[in-house]
Amino acid sequence: MALSEVSIPLVEKCQTGDRDAIEELIGVVSPDLYRILFSMLRDHDDTDEVLQETLTRLFRYVGQLKDVNRFAPWLMRIAVNQVQSYRVRKGRTRLYEMDESREVSNSAIVLGGSSPDDPRELMMRTQMREEIHEAMTALPERQRIATMLFELEGYSIKEVAASMGCSEGAVKFNIHEGRKKLKRRLFHLVQGLRWGRKKALESNQSWSAQITPLPSTAGGRPDPYKAVSED
């Protein structure tokens, strides 16, 4: 279940100190939280540790949440803060890596093409993912987080702002700047994809042009018998 779909009455019960409700809430949010945290940390051990820290703060501070309708962005803000704190403690700077099962949308890069069983296609996709990862890693931290939450996780501008603890204008600016830098750095990949698609289209058109249409009958339908007799 997505964080935004969590039952408001369940959150309200948790605020009363109901242990059963808290256990139920933790069970509901843990899978989606894990997925989001792993997309940032890319390490299962690190993700487990940050998840536990996030859930501990959920248990400790859910009673202080003033507007239960803002539960999802409130929890996301805790998660983002815990990721940042954890990486500072570990002395790491790598915040983002492209999940191999996902594609970038609205940012000019789509990992499409032939079957992933093709070794050359697999190698090309791996290289593209690595370049996208490097481009994302090179973004300033706030641009990186805003872009990831909005483009990959599907959060609204308002939700990203609440998660990051900043204004919606700041989020829009960070996403705009992040997109510009990504497009500039990944321009060669976009051009390569366009060229490949153009060549594939031209190849299909050339193949189609070589097919001789069958002679038509009086009714306008192909006459296979006439075509055979003329051979």
KEKE-3310 file (N, C-alpha, C; in steps of 0.2 Angstrom, whole numbers, plus 5000, padded with zeros to 4 digits):
npx = (5004:5003:5010:5002:4989:4986:4975:4966:4959:4966:4978:4974:4970:4982:4988:4982:4989:4986:4993:4991:4985:4996:5006:4999:4999:5013:5015:5008:5014:5028:5032:5031:5039:5051:5054:5056:5066:5076:5078:5086:5097:5102:5107:5104:5107:5109:5097:5089:5093:5090:5077:5072:5076:5068:5055:5055:5055:5043:5034:5037:5034:5021:5010:5012:5008:5000:4990:4982:4979:4990:4999:5007:5017:5023:5029:5037:5046:5052:5059:5067:5075:5082:5089:5098:5105:5110:5119:5128:5134:5140:5149:5146:5143:5135:5119:5109:5104:5100:5086:5086:5074:5066:5061:5066:5055:5047:5059:5067:5074:5072:5073:5071:5069:5076:5074:5078:5085:5095:5112:5120:5111:5108:5121:5121:5111:5115:5126:5120:5112:5121:5127:5116:5115:5127:5125:5114:5119:5128:5121:5116:5112:5098:5092:5093:5086:5073:5070:5071:5060:5049:5049:5052:5046:5034:5027:5018:5020:5017:5018:5031:5037:5033:5039:5052:5053:5052:5047:5034:5038:5052:5054:5049:5059:5071:5068:5067:5079:5087:5082:5086:5100:5102:5097:5106:5118:5115:5112:5118:5114:5101:5101:5107:5097:5086:5092:5094:5080:5075:5083:5078:5065:5066:5072:5061:5052:5059:5059:5045:5043:5048:5039:5028:5012:4997:4988:4972:4955:4939:4931:4940:4948:4963:4969:4974:4976:4978:4989:4998:4997:5003:5016)
npy = (4994:5011:5025:5037:5031:5026:5023:5035:5035:5024:5030:5040:5032:5027:5038:5039:5030:5017:5001:4990:4996:5003:4993:4988:4999:5000:4988:4991:5002:4998:4990:4999:5010:5004:5001:5014:5019:5010:5013:5024:5021:5009:4997:4983:4980:4993:4999:4992:4996:5010:5010:5004:5015:5025:5020:5019:5032:5035:5028:5035:5049:5050:5054:5067:5073:5085:5087:5074:5071:5074:5064:5055:5064:5069:5057:5054:5064:5062:5050:5054:5063:5054:5046:5055:5059:5046:5044:5054:5050:5038:5043:5044:5049:5045:5045:5041:5029:5022:5011:4996:4990:5000:5014:5030:5044:5058:5064:5063:5052:5035:5018:5010:4998:4983:4966:4962:4950:4951:4951:4962:4972:4972:4975:4988:4994:4993:5002:5014:5015:5017:5029:5037:5036:5042:5055:5059:5058:5068:5079:5093:5091:5094:5096:5083:5075:5081:5079:5065:5061:5067:5064:5050:5043:5048:5058:5072:5090:5097:5087:5083:5095:5096:5084:5088:5099:5112:5126:5125:5132:5132:5118:5117:5124:5117:5105:5110:5115:5103:5095:5102:5101:5087:5084:5091:5084:5071:5072:5066:5053:5054:5058:5047:5037:5043:5042:5029:5024:5031:5025:5012:5014:5018:5006:4997:5004:5003:4989:4986:4993:4984:4974:4967:4971:4961:4957:4964:4958:4960:4964:4971:4965:4956:4944:4929:4918:4923:4929:4919:4912:4921:4920)
npz = (5000:4996:5004:5004:5004:5016:5030:5037:5050:5056:5058:5067:5078:5082:5087:5099:5107:5105:5105:5097:5085:5081:5078:5067:5059:5056:5050:5038:5032:5031:5019:5008:5012:5014:5000:4995:5003:4999:4986:4987:4995:4991:4997:5006:5020:5024:5021:5030:5042:5042:5040:5052:5061:5056:5058:5072:5075:5070:5078:5090:5088:5082:5089:5090:5078:5070:5060:5053:5040:5033:5035:5026:5019:5030:5036:5026:5026:5038:5034:5024:5031:5040:5031:5026:5038:5041:5031:5033:5045:5040:5032:5018:5001:4991:4986:4977:4966:4950:4950:4943:4938:4935:4925:4919:4919:4910:4909:4898:4896:4892:4894:4883:4869:4861:4865:4882:4883:4874:4874:4870:4871:4885:4890:4885:4891:4905:4904:4901:4913:4922:4918:4920:4934:4938:4933:4941:4954:4953:4955:4965:4982:4987:4975:4969:4978:4977:4964:4963:4971:4965:4951:4950:4961:4961:4969:4973:4970:4981:4991:4990:4995:5008:5013:5012:5019:5014:5004:4991:4980:4981:4979:4965:4959:4962:4955:4942:4940:4942:4931:4920:4921:4921:4908:4900:4904:4900:4887:4875:4877:4874:4861:4855:4857:4850:4837:4835:4835:4824:4814:4815:4811:4798:4793:4794:4786:4774:4772:4771:4759:4749:4748:4737:4732:4731:4716:4714:4715:4707:4717:4725:4734:4738:4725:4727:4718:4705:4707:4709:4697:4688:4692)
capx = (5000:5006:5009:4996:4983:4985:4969:4966:4956:4971:4983:4971:4970:4989:4989:4979:4993:4984:4998:4988:4985:5003:5009:4996:5002:5020:5015:5006:5019:5035:5034:5033:5045:5058:5056:5058:5073:5081:5080:5090:5103:5104:5110:5099:5108:5108:5090:5086:5095:5087:5070:5071:5076:5062:5049:5056:5052:5035:5031:5038:5031:5015:5005:5013:5006:4994:4986:4983:4979:4997:5003:5012:5023:5026:5033:5042:5051:5056:5063:5073:5080:5085:5094:5104:5109:5114:5125:5133:5137:5144:5154:5145:5140:5131:5113:5105:5106:5094:5084:5086:5068:5062:5063:5065:5049:5047:5066:5070:5078:5068:5077:5067:5073:5075:5073:5083:5089:5101:5118:5122:5106:5109:5127:5120:5106:5119:5130:5115:5110:5127:5128:5111:5116:5132:5122:5110:5124:5132:5116:5116:5108:5091:5089:5093:5080:5067:5069:5069:5053:5044:5050:5052:5041:5027:5024:5016:5025:5015:5020:5038:5039:5032:5044:5059:5053:5053:5041:5033:5042:5059:5054:5049:5065:5075:5066:5068:5087:5089:5080:5091:5107:5102:5096:5113:5123:5113:5110:5121:5110:5094:5102:5108:5091:5082:5095:5092:5073:5075:5086:5074:5059:5068:5073:5055:5049:5062:5057:5038:5042:5050:5033:5024:5005:4994:4983:4965:4949:4934:4928:4945:4952:4969:4967:4980:4976:4980:4996:5002:4997:5008:5023)
capy = (5000:5017:5029:5041:5027:5024:5024:5041:5032:5020:5035:5043:5027:5026:5044:5038:5026:5010:4997:4986:5000:5005:4988:4987:5004:4999:4983:4994:5007:4996:4988:5005:5014:5000:5002:5021:5019:5006:5017:5030:5018:5004:4992:4980:4981:5001:5001:4989:5000:5017:5008:5004:5021:5029:5017:5021:5039:5035:5026:5040:5055:5050:5057:5074:5075:5089:5086:5067:5071:5075:5058:5053:5068:5069:5051:5054:5069:5058:5045:5058:5065:5048:5044:5060:5058:5040:5044:5058:5046:5033:5047:5043:5054:5043:5045:5039:5025:5020:5005:4993:4988:5006:5019:5037:5047:5065:5067:5062:5045:5029:5013:5005:4994:4976:4961:4962:4944:4952:4953:4969:4977:4972:4979:4995:4997:4994:5008:5019:5016:5020:5036:5041:5036:5047:5061:5060:5059:5074:5085:5095:5086:5095:5095:5076:5072:5083:5076:5058:5060:5069:5060:5042:5041:5050:5063:5079:5096:5099:5082:5084:5101:5094:5079:5091:5105:5119:5129:5122:5136:5129:5112:5118:5127:5112:5100:5113:5115:5096:5092:5105:5098:5080:5084:5093:5079:5065:5074:5061:5047:5055:5058:5041:5034:5045:5040:5022:5023:5033:5020:5006:5015:5018:4999:4995:5006:5000:4982:4987:4995:4979:4969:4968:4970:4956:4959:4964:4956:4965:4967:4975:4961:4952:4938:4925:4913:4927:4931:4912:4911:4925:4918)
capz = (5000:4996:5010:5003:5005:5023:5033:5042:5056:5059:5061:5073:5083:5084:5091:5106:5110:5104:5103:5091:5079:5079:5075:5061:5054:5054:5045:5032:5029:5030:5012:5003:5015:5012:4993:4994:5006:4996:4980:4989:4998:4987:5001:5010:5027:5026:5021:5036:5048:5041:5041:5059:5064:5054:5061:5079:5076:5069:5085:5095:5087:5078:5093:5089:5071:5071:5054:5051:5033:5030:5037:5021:5018:5037:5037:5021:5029:5043:5031:5020:5036:5042:5025:5026:5044:5041:5026:5036:5050:5037:5028:5011:4997:4986:4988:4972:4960:4946:4950:4936:4936:4934:4920:4920:4915:4910:4909:4892:4895:4892:4893:4878:4864:4860:4871:4887:4883:4870:4878:4868:4874:4892:4891:4883:4897:4911:4904:4902:4920:4926:4917:4923:4941:4939:4932:4947:4960:4953:4956:4972:4986:4987:4968:4969:4982:4974:4957:4964:4974:4960:4945:4951:4966:4959:4974:4970:4972:4988:4995:4991:4999:5015:5014:5012:5024:5011:5000:4984:4975:4981:4975:4958:4957:4962:4950:4936:4939:4941:4925:4915:4922:4918:4901:4898:4905:4896:4880:4870:4877:4871:4854:4853:4857:4844:4831:4835:4834:4817:4809:4815:4807:4791:4791:4793:4780:4768:4771:4768:4752:4745:4747:4731:4734:4727:4712:4717:4712:4706:4724:4728:4738:4734:4722:4727:4713:4700:4709:4708:4689:4685:4694)
cpx = (5004:5005:5003:4989:4982:4979:4970:4964:4962:4976:4980:4971:4977:4991:4986:4984:4991:4990:4996:4988:4992:5007:5006:4998:5009:5020:5013:5011:5026:5037:5036:5038:5051:5059:5059:5065:5078:5083:5085:5097:5106:5109:5105:5100:5107:5101:5087:5087:5091:5079:5068:5071:5070:5055:5049:5053:5045:5032:5031:5034:5024:5010:5006:5011:5000:4988:4987:4982:4985:5002:5009:5018:5026:5031:5038:5048:5055:5061:5069:5078:5085:5091:5100:5108:5113:5120:5130:5137:5142:5149:5153:5142:5135:5124:5108:5108:5100:5092:5083:5079:5063:5065:5062:5060:5050:5054:5070:5074:5073:5072:5073:5072:5072:5075:5079:5087:5095:5107:5120:5117:5107:5115:5125:5116:5110:5123:5126:5113:5115:5128:5122:5112:5122:5129:5117:5114:5127:5127:5117:5111:5100:5088:5089:5087:5074:5065:5067:5062:5048:5044:5049:5047:5034:5024:5023:5021:5024:5018:5028:5041:5038:5037:5051:5059:5054:5047:5040:5037:5049:5059:5054:5056:5070:5074:5068:5076:5090:5088:5085:5098:5107:5101:5103:5118:5122:5111:5112:5117:5104:5095:5103:5101:5086:5085:5093:5085:5072:5077:5081:5067:5060:5069:5066:5051:5052:5060:5050:5038:5044:5044:5029:5016:5002:4989:4976:4960:4944:4931:4933:4949:4957:4966:4974:4981:4979:4988:5001:5002:5002:5015:5026)
cpy = (5006:5021:5034:5038:5025:5027:5030:5038:5028:5025:5038:5038:5026:5032:5043:5033:5018:5006:4993:4990:5002:5000:4987:4993:5003:4993:4986:4998:5004:4994:4994:5009:5010:5001:5009:5022:5016:5009:5022:5027:5013:4998:4990:4981:4989:5002:4998:4994:5007:5016:5008:5011:5026:5026:5019:5028:5040:5033:5032:5047:5056:5054:5065:5077:5079:5088:5078:5066:5072:5070:5056:5058:5069:5063:5051:5059:5066:5053:5049:5060:5060:5046:5049:5059:5051:5040:5049:5054:5041:5037:5045:5049:5052:5041:5042:5034:5022:5012:5001:4991:4994:5010:5026:5040:5054:5068:5066:5056:5040:5023:5008:5002:4987:4972:4962:4956:4945:4954:4960:4974:4977:4976:4987:4998:4998:5000:5014:5021:5019:5027:5040:5042:5042:5054:5063:5062:5065:5080:5087:5092:5088:5094:5087:5073:5074:5080:5068:5057:5062:5065:5052:5040:5043:5055:5069:5084:5097:5094:5082:5090:5099:5089:5083:5097:5111:5121:5125:5126:5133:5122:5112:5120:5121:5107:5103:5113:5108:5093:5095:5102:5090:5080:5086:5087:5073:5066:5069:5055:5048:5055:5051:5036:5036:5043:5033:5020:5025:5028:5014:5007:5015:5011:4996:4997:5004:4993:4982:4988:4989:4973:4971:4967:4965:4959:4959:4961:4961:4968:4971:4971:4957:4946:4933:4920:4917:4928:4924:4911:4915:4924:4912)
cpz = (5000:5002:5010:5004:5012:5026:5038:5049:5060:5062:5067:5079:5086:5089:5098:5110:5110:5101:5097:5085:5077:5076:5068:5056:5052:5049:5038:5028:5027:5023:5008:5006:5013:5005:4992:4997:5002:4989:4981:4992:4994:4990:5006:5018:5029:5026:5027:5042:5048:5042:5048:5063:5062:5057:5069:5080:5074:5075:5090:5094:5083:5082:5093:5083:5072:5066:5051:5044:5029:5033:5032:5020:5025:5038:5032:5023:5034:5039:5027:5025:5039:5037:5026:5032:5044:5036:5029:5041:5046:5033:5020:5008:4992:4988:4983:4967:4957:4948:4944:4933:4934:4928:4921:4916:4915:4910:4903:4891:4897:4890:4889:4873:4863:4866:4876:4887:4878:4874:4876:4871:4881:4894:4890:4889:4903:4910:4904:4909:4924:4925:4920:4931:4942:4938:4939:4953:4959:4954:4964:4976:4986:4980:4967:4972:4979:4968:4958:4966:4969:4954:4945:4956:4965:4964:4970:4973:4979:4993:4996:4995:5006:5017:5015:5017:5020:5007:4994:4979:4975:4978:4968:4955:4956:4957:4943:4934:4938:4934:4920:4916:4920:4911:4897:4898:4901:4889:4875:4871:4873:4864:4851:4852:4851:4837:4830:4833:4826:4812:4809:4811:4800:4789:4790:4787:4773:4767:4768:4761:4747:4744:4742:4733:4729:4723:4715:4712:4710:4712:4728:4733:4734:4731:4722:4721:4706:4701:4708:4701:4686:4687:4689)
residu = (MET:ALA:LEU:SER:GLU:VAL:SER:ILE:PRO:LEU:VAL:GLU:LYS:CYS:GLN:THR:GLY:ASP:ARG:ASP:ALA:ILE:GLU:GLU:LEU:ILE:GLY:VAL:VAL:SER:PRO:ASP:LEU:TYR:ARG:ILE:LEU:PHE:SER:MET:LEU:ARG:ASP:HIS:ASP:ASP:THR:ASP:GLU:VAL:LEU:GLN:GLU:THR:LEU:THR:ARG:LEU:PHE:ARG:TYR:VAL:GLY:GLN:LEU:LYS:ASP:VAL:ASN:ARG:PHE:ALA:PRO:TRP:LEU:MET:ARG:ILE:ALA:VAL:ASN:GLN:VAL:GLN:SER:TYR:ARG:VAL:ARG:LYS:GLY:ARG:THR:ARG:LEU:TYR:GLU:MET:ASP:GLU:SER:ARG:GLU:VAL:SER:ASN:SER:ALA:ILE:VAL:LEU:GLY:GLY:SER:SER:PRO:ASP:ASP:PRO:ARG:GLU:LEU:MET:MET:ARG:THR:GLN:MET:ARG:GLU:GLU:ILE:HIS:GLU:ALA:MET:THR:ALA:LEU:PRO:GLU:ARG:GLN:ARG:ILE:ALA:THR:MET:LEU:PHE:GLU:LEU:GLU:GLY:TYR:SER:ILE:LYS:GLU:VAL:ALA:ALA:SER:MET:GLY:CYS:SER:GLU:GLY:ALA:VAL:LYS:PHE:ASN:ILE:HIS:GLU:GLY:ARG:LYS:LYS:LEU:LYS:ARG:ARG:LEU:PHE:HIS:LEU:VAL:GLN:GLY:LEU:ARG:TRP:GLY:ARG:LYS:LYS:ALA:LEU:GLU:SER:ASN:GLN:SER:TRP:SER:ALA:GLN:ILE:THR:PRO:LEU:PRO:SER:THR:ALA:GLY:GLY:ARG:PRO:ASP:PRO:TYR:LYS:ALA:VAL:SER:GLU:ASP)
# end
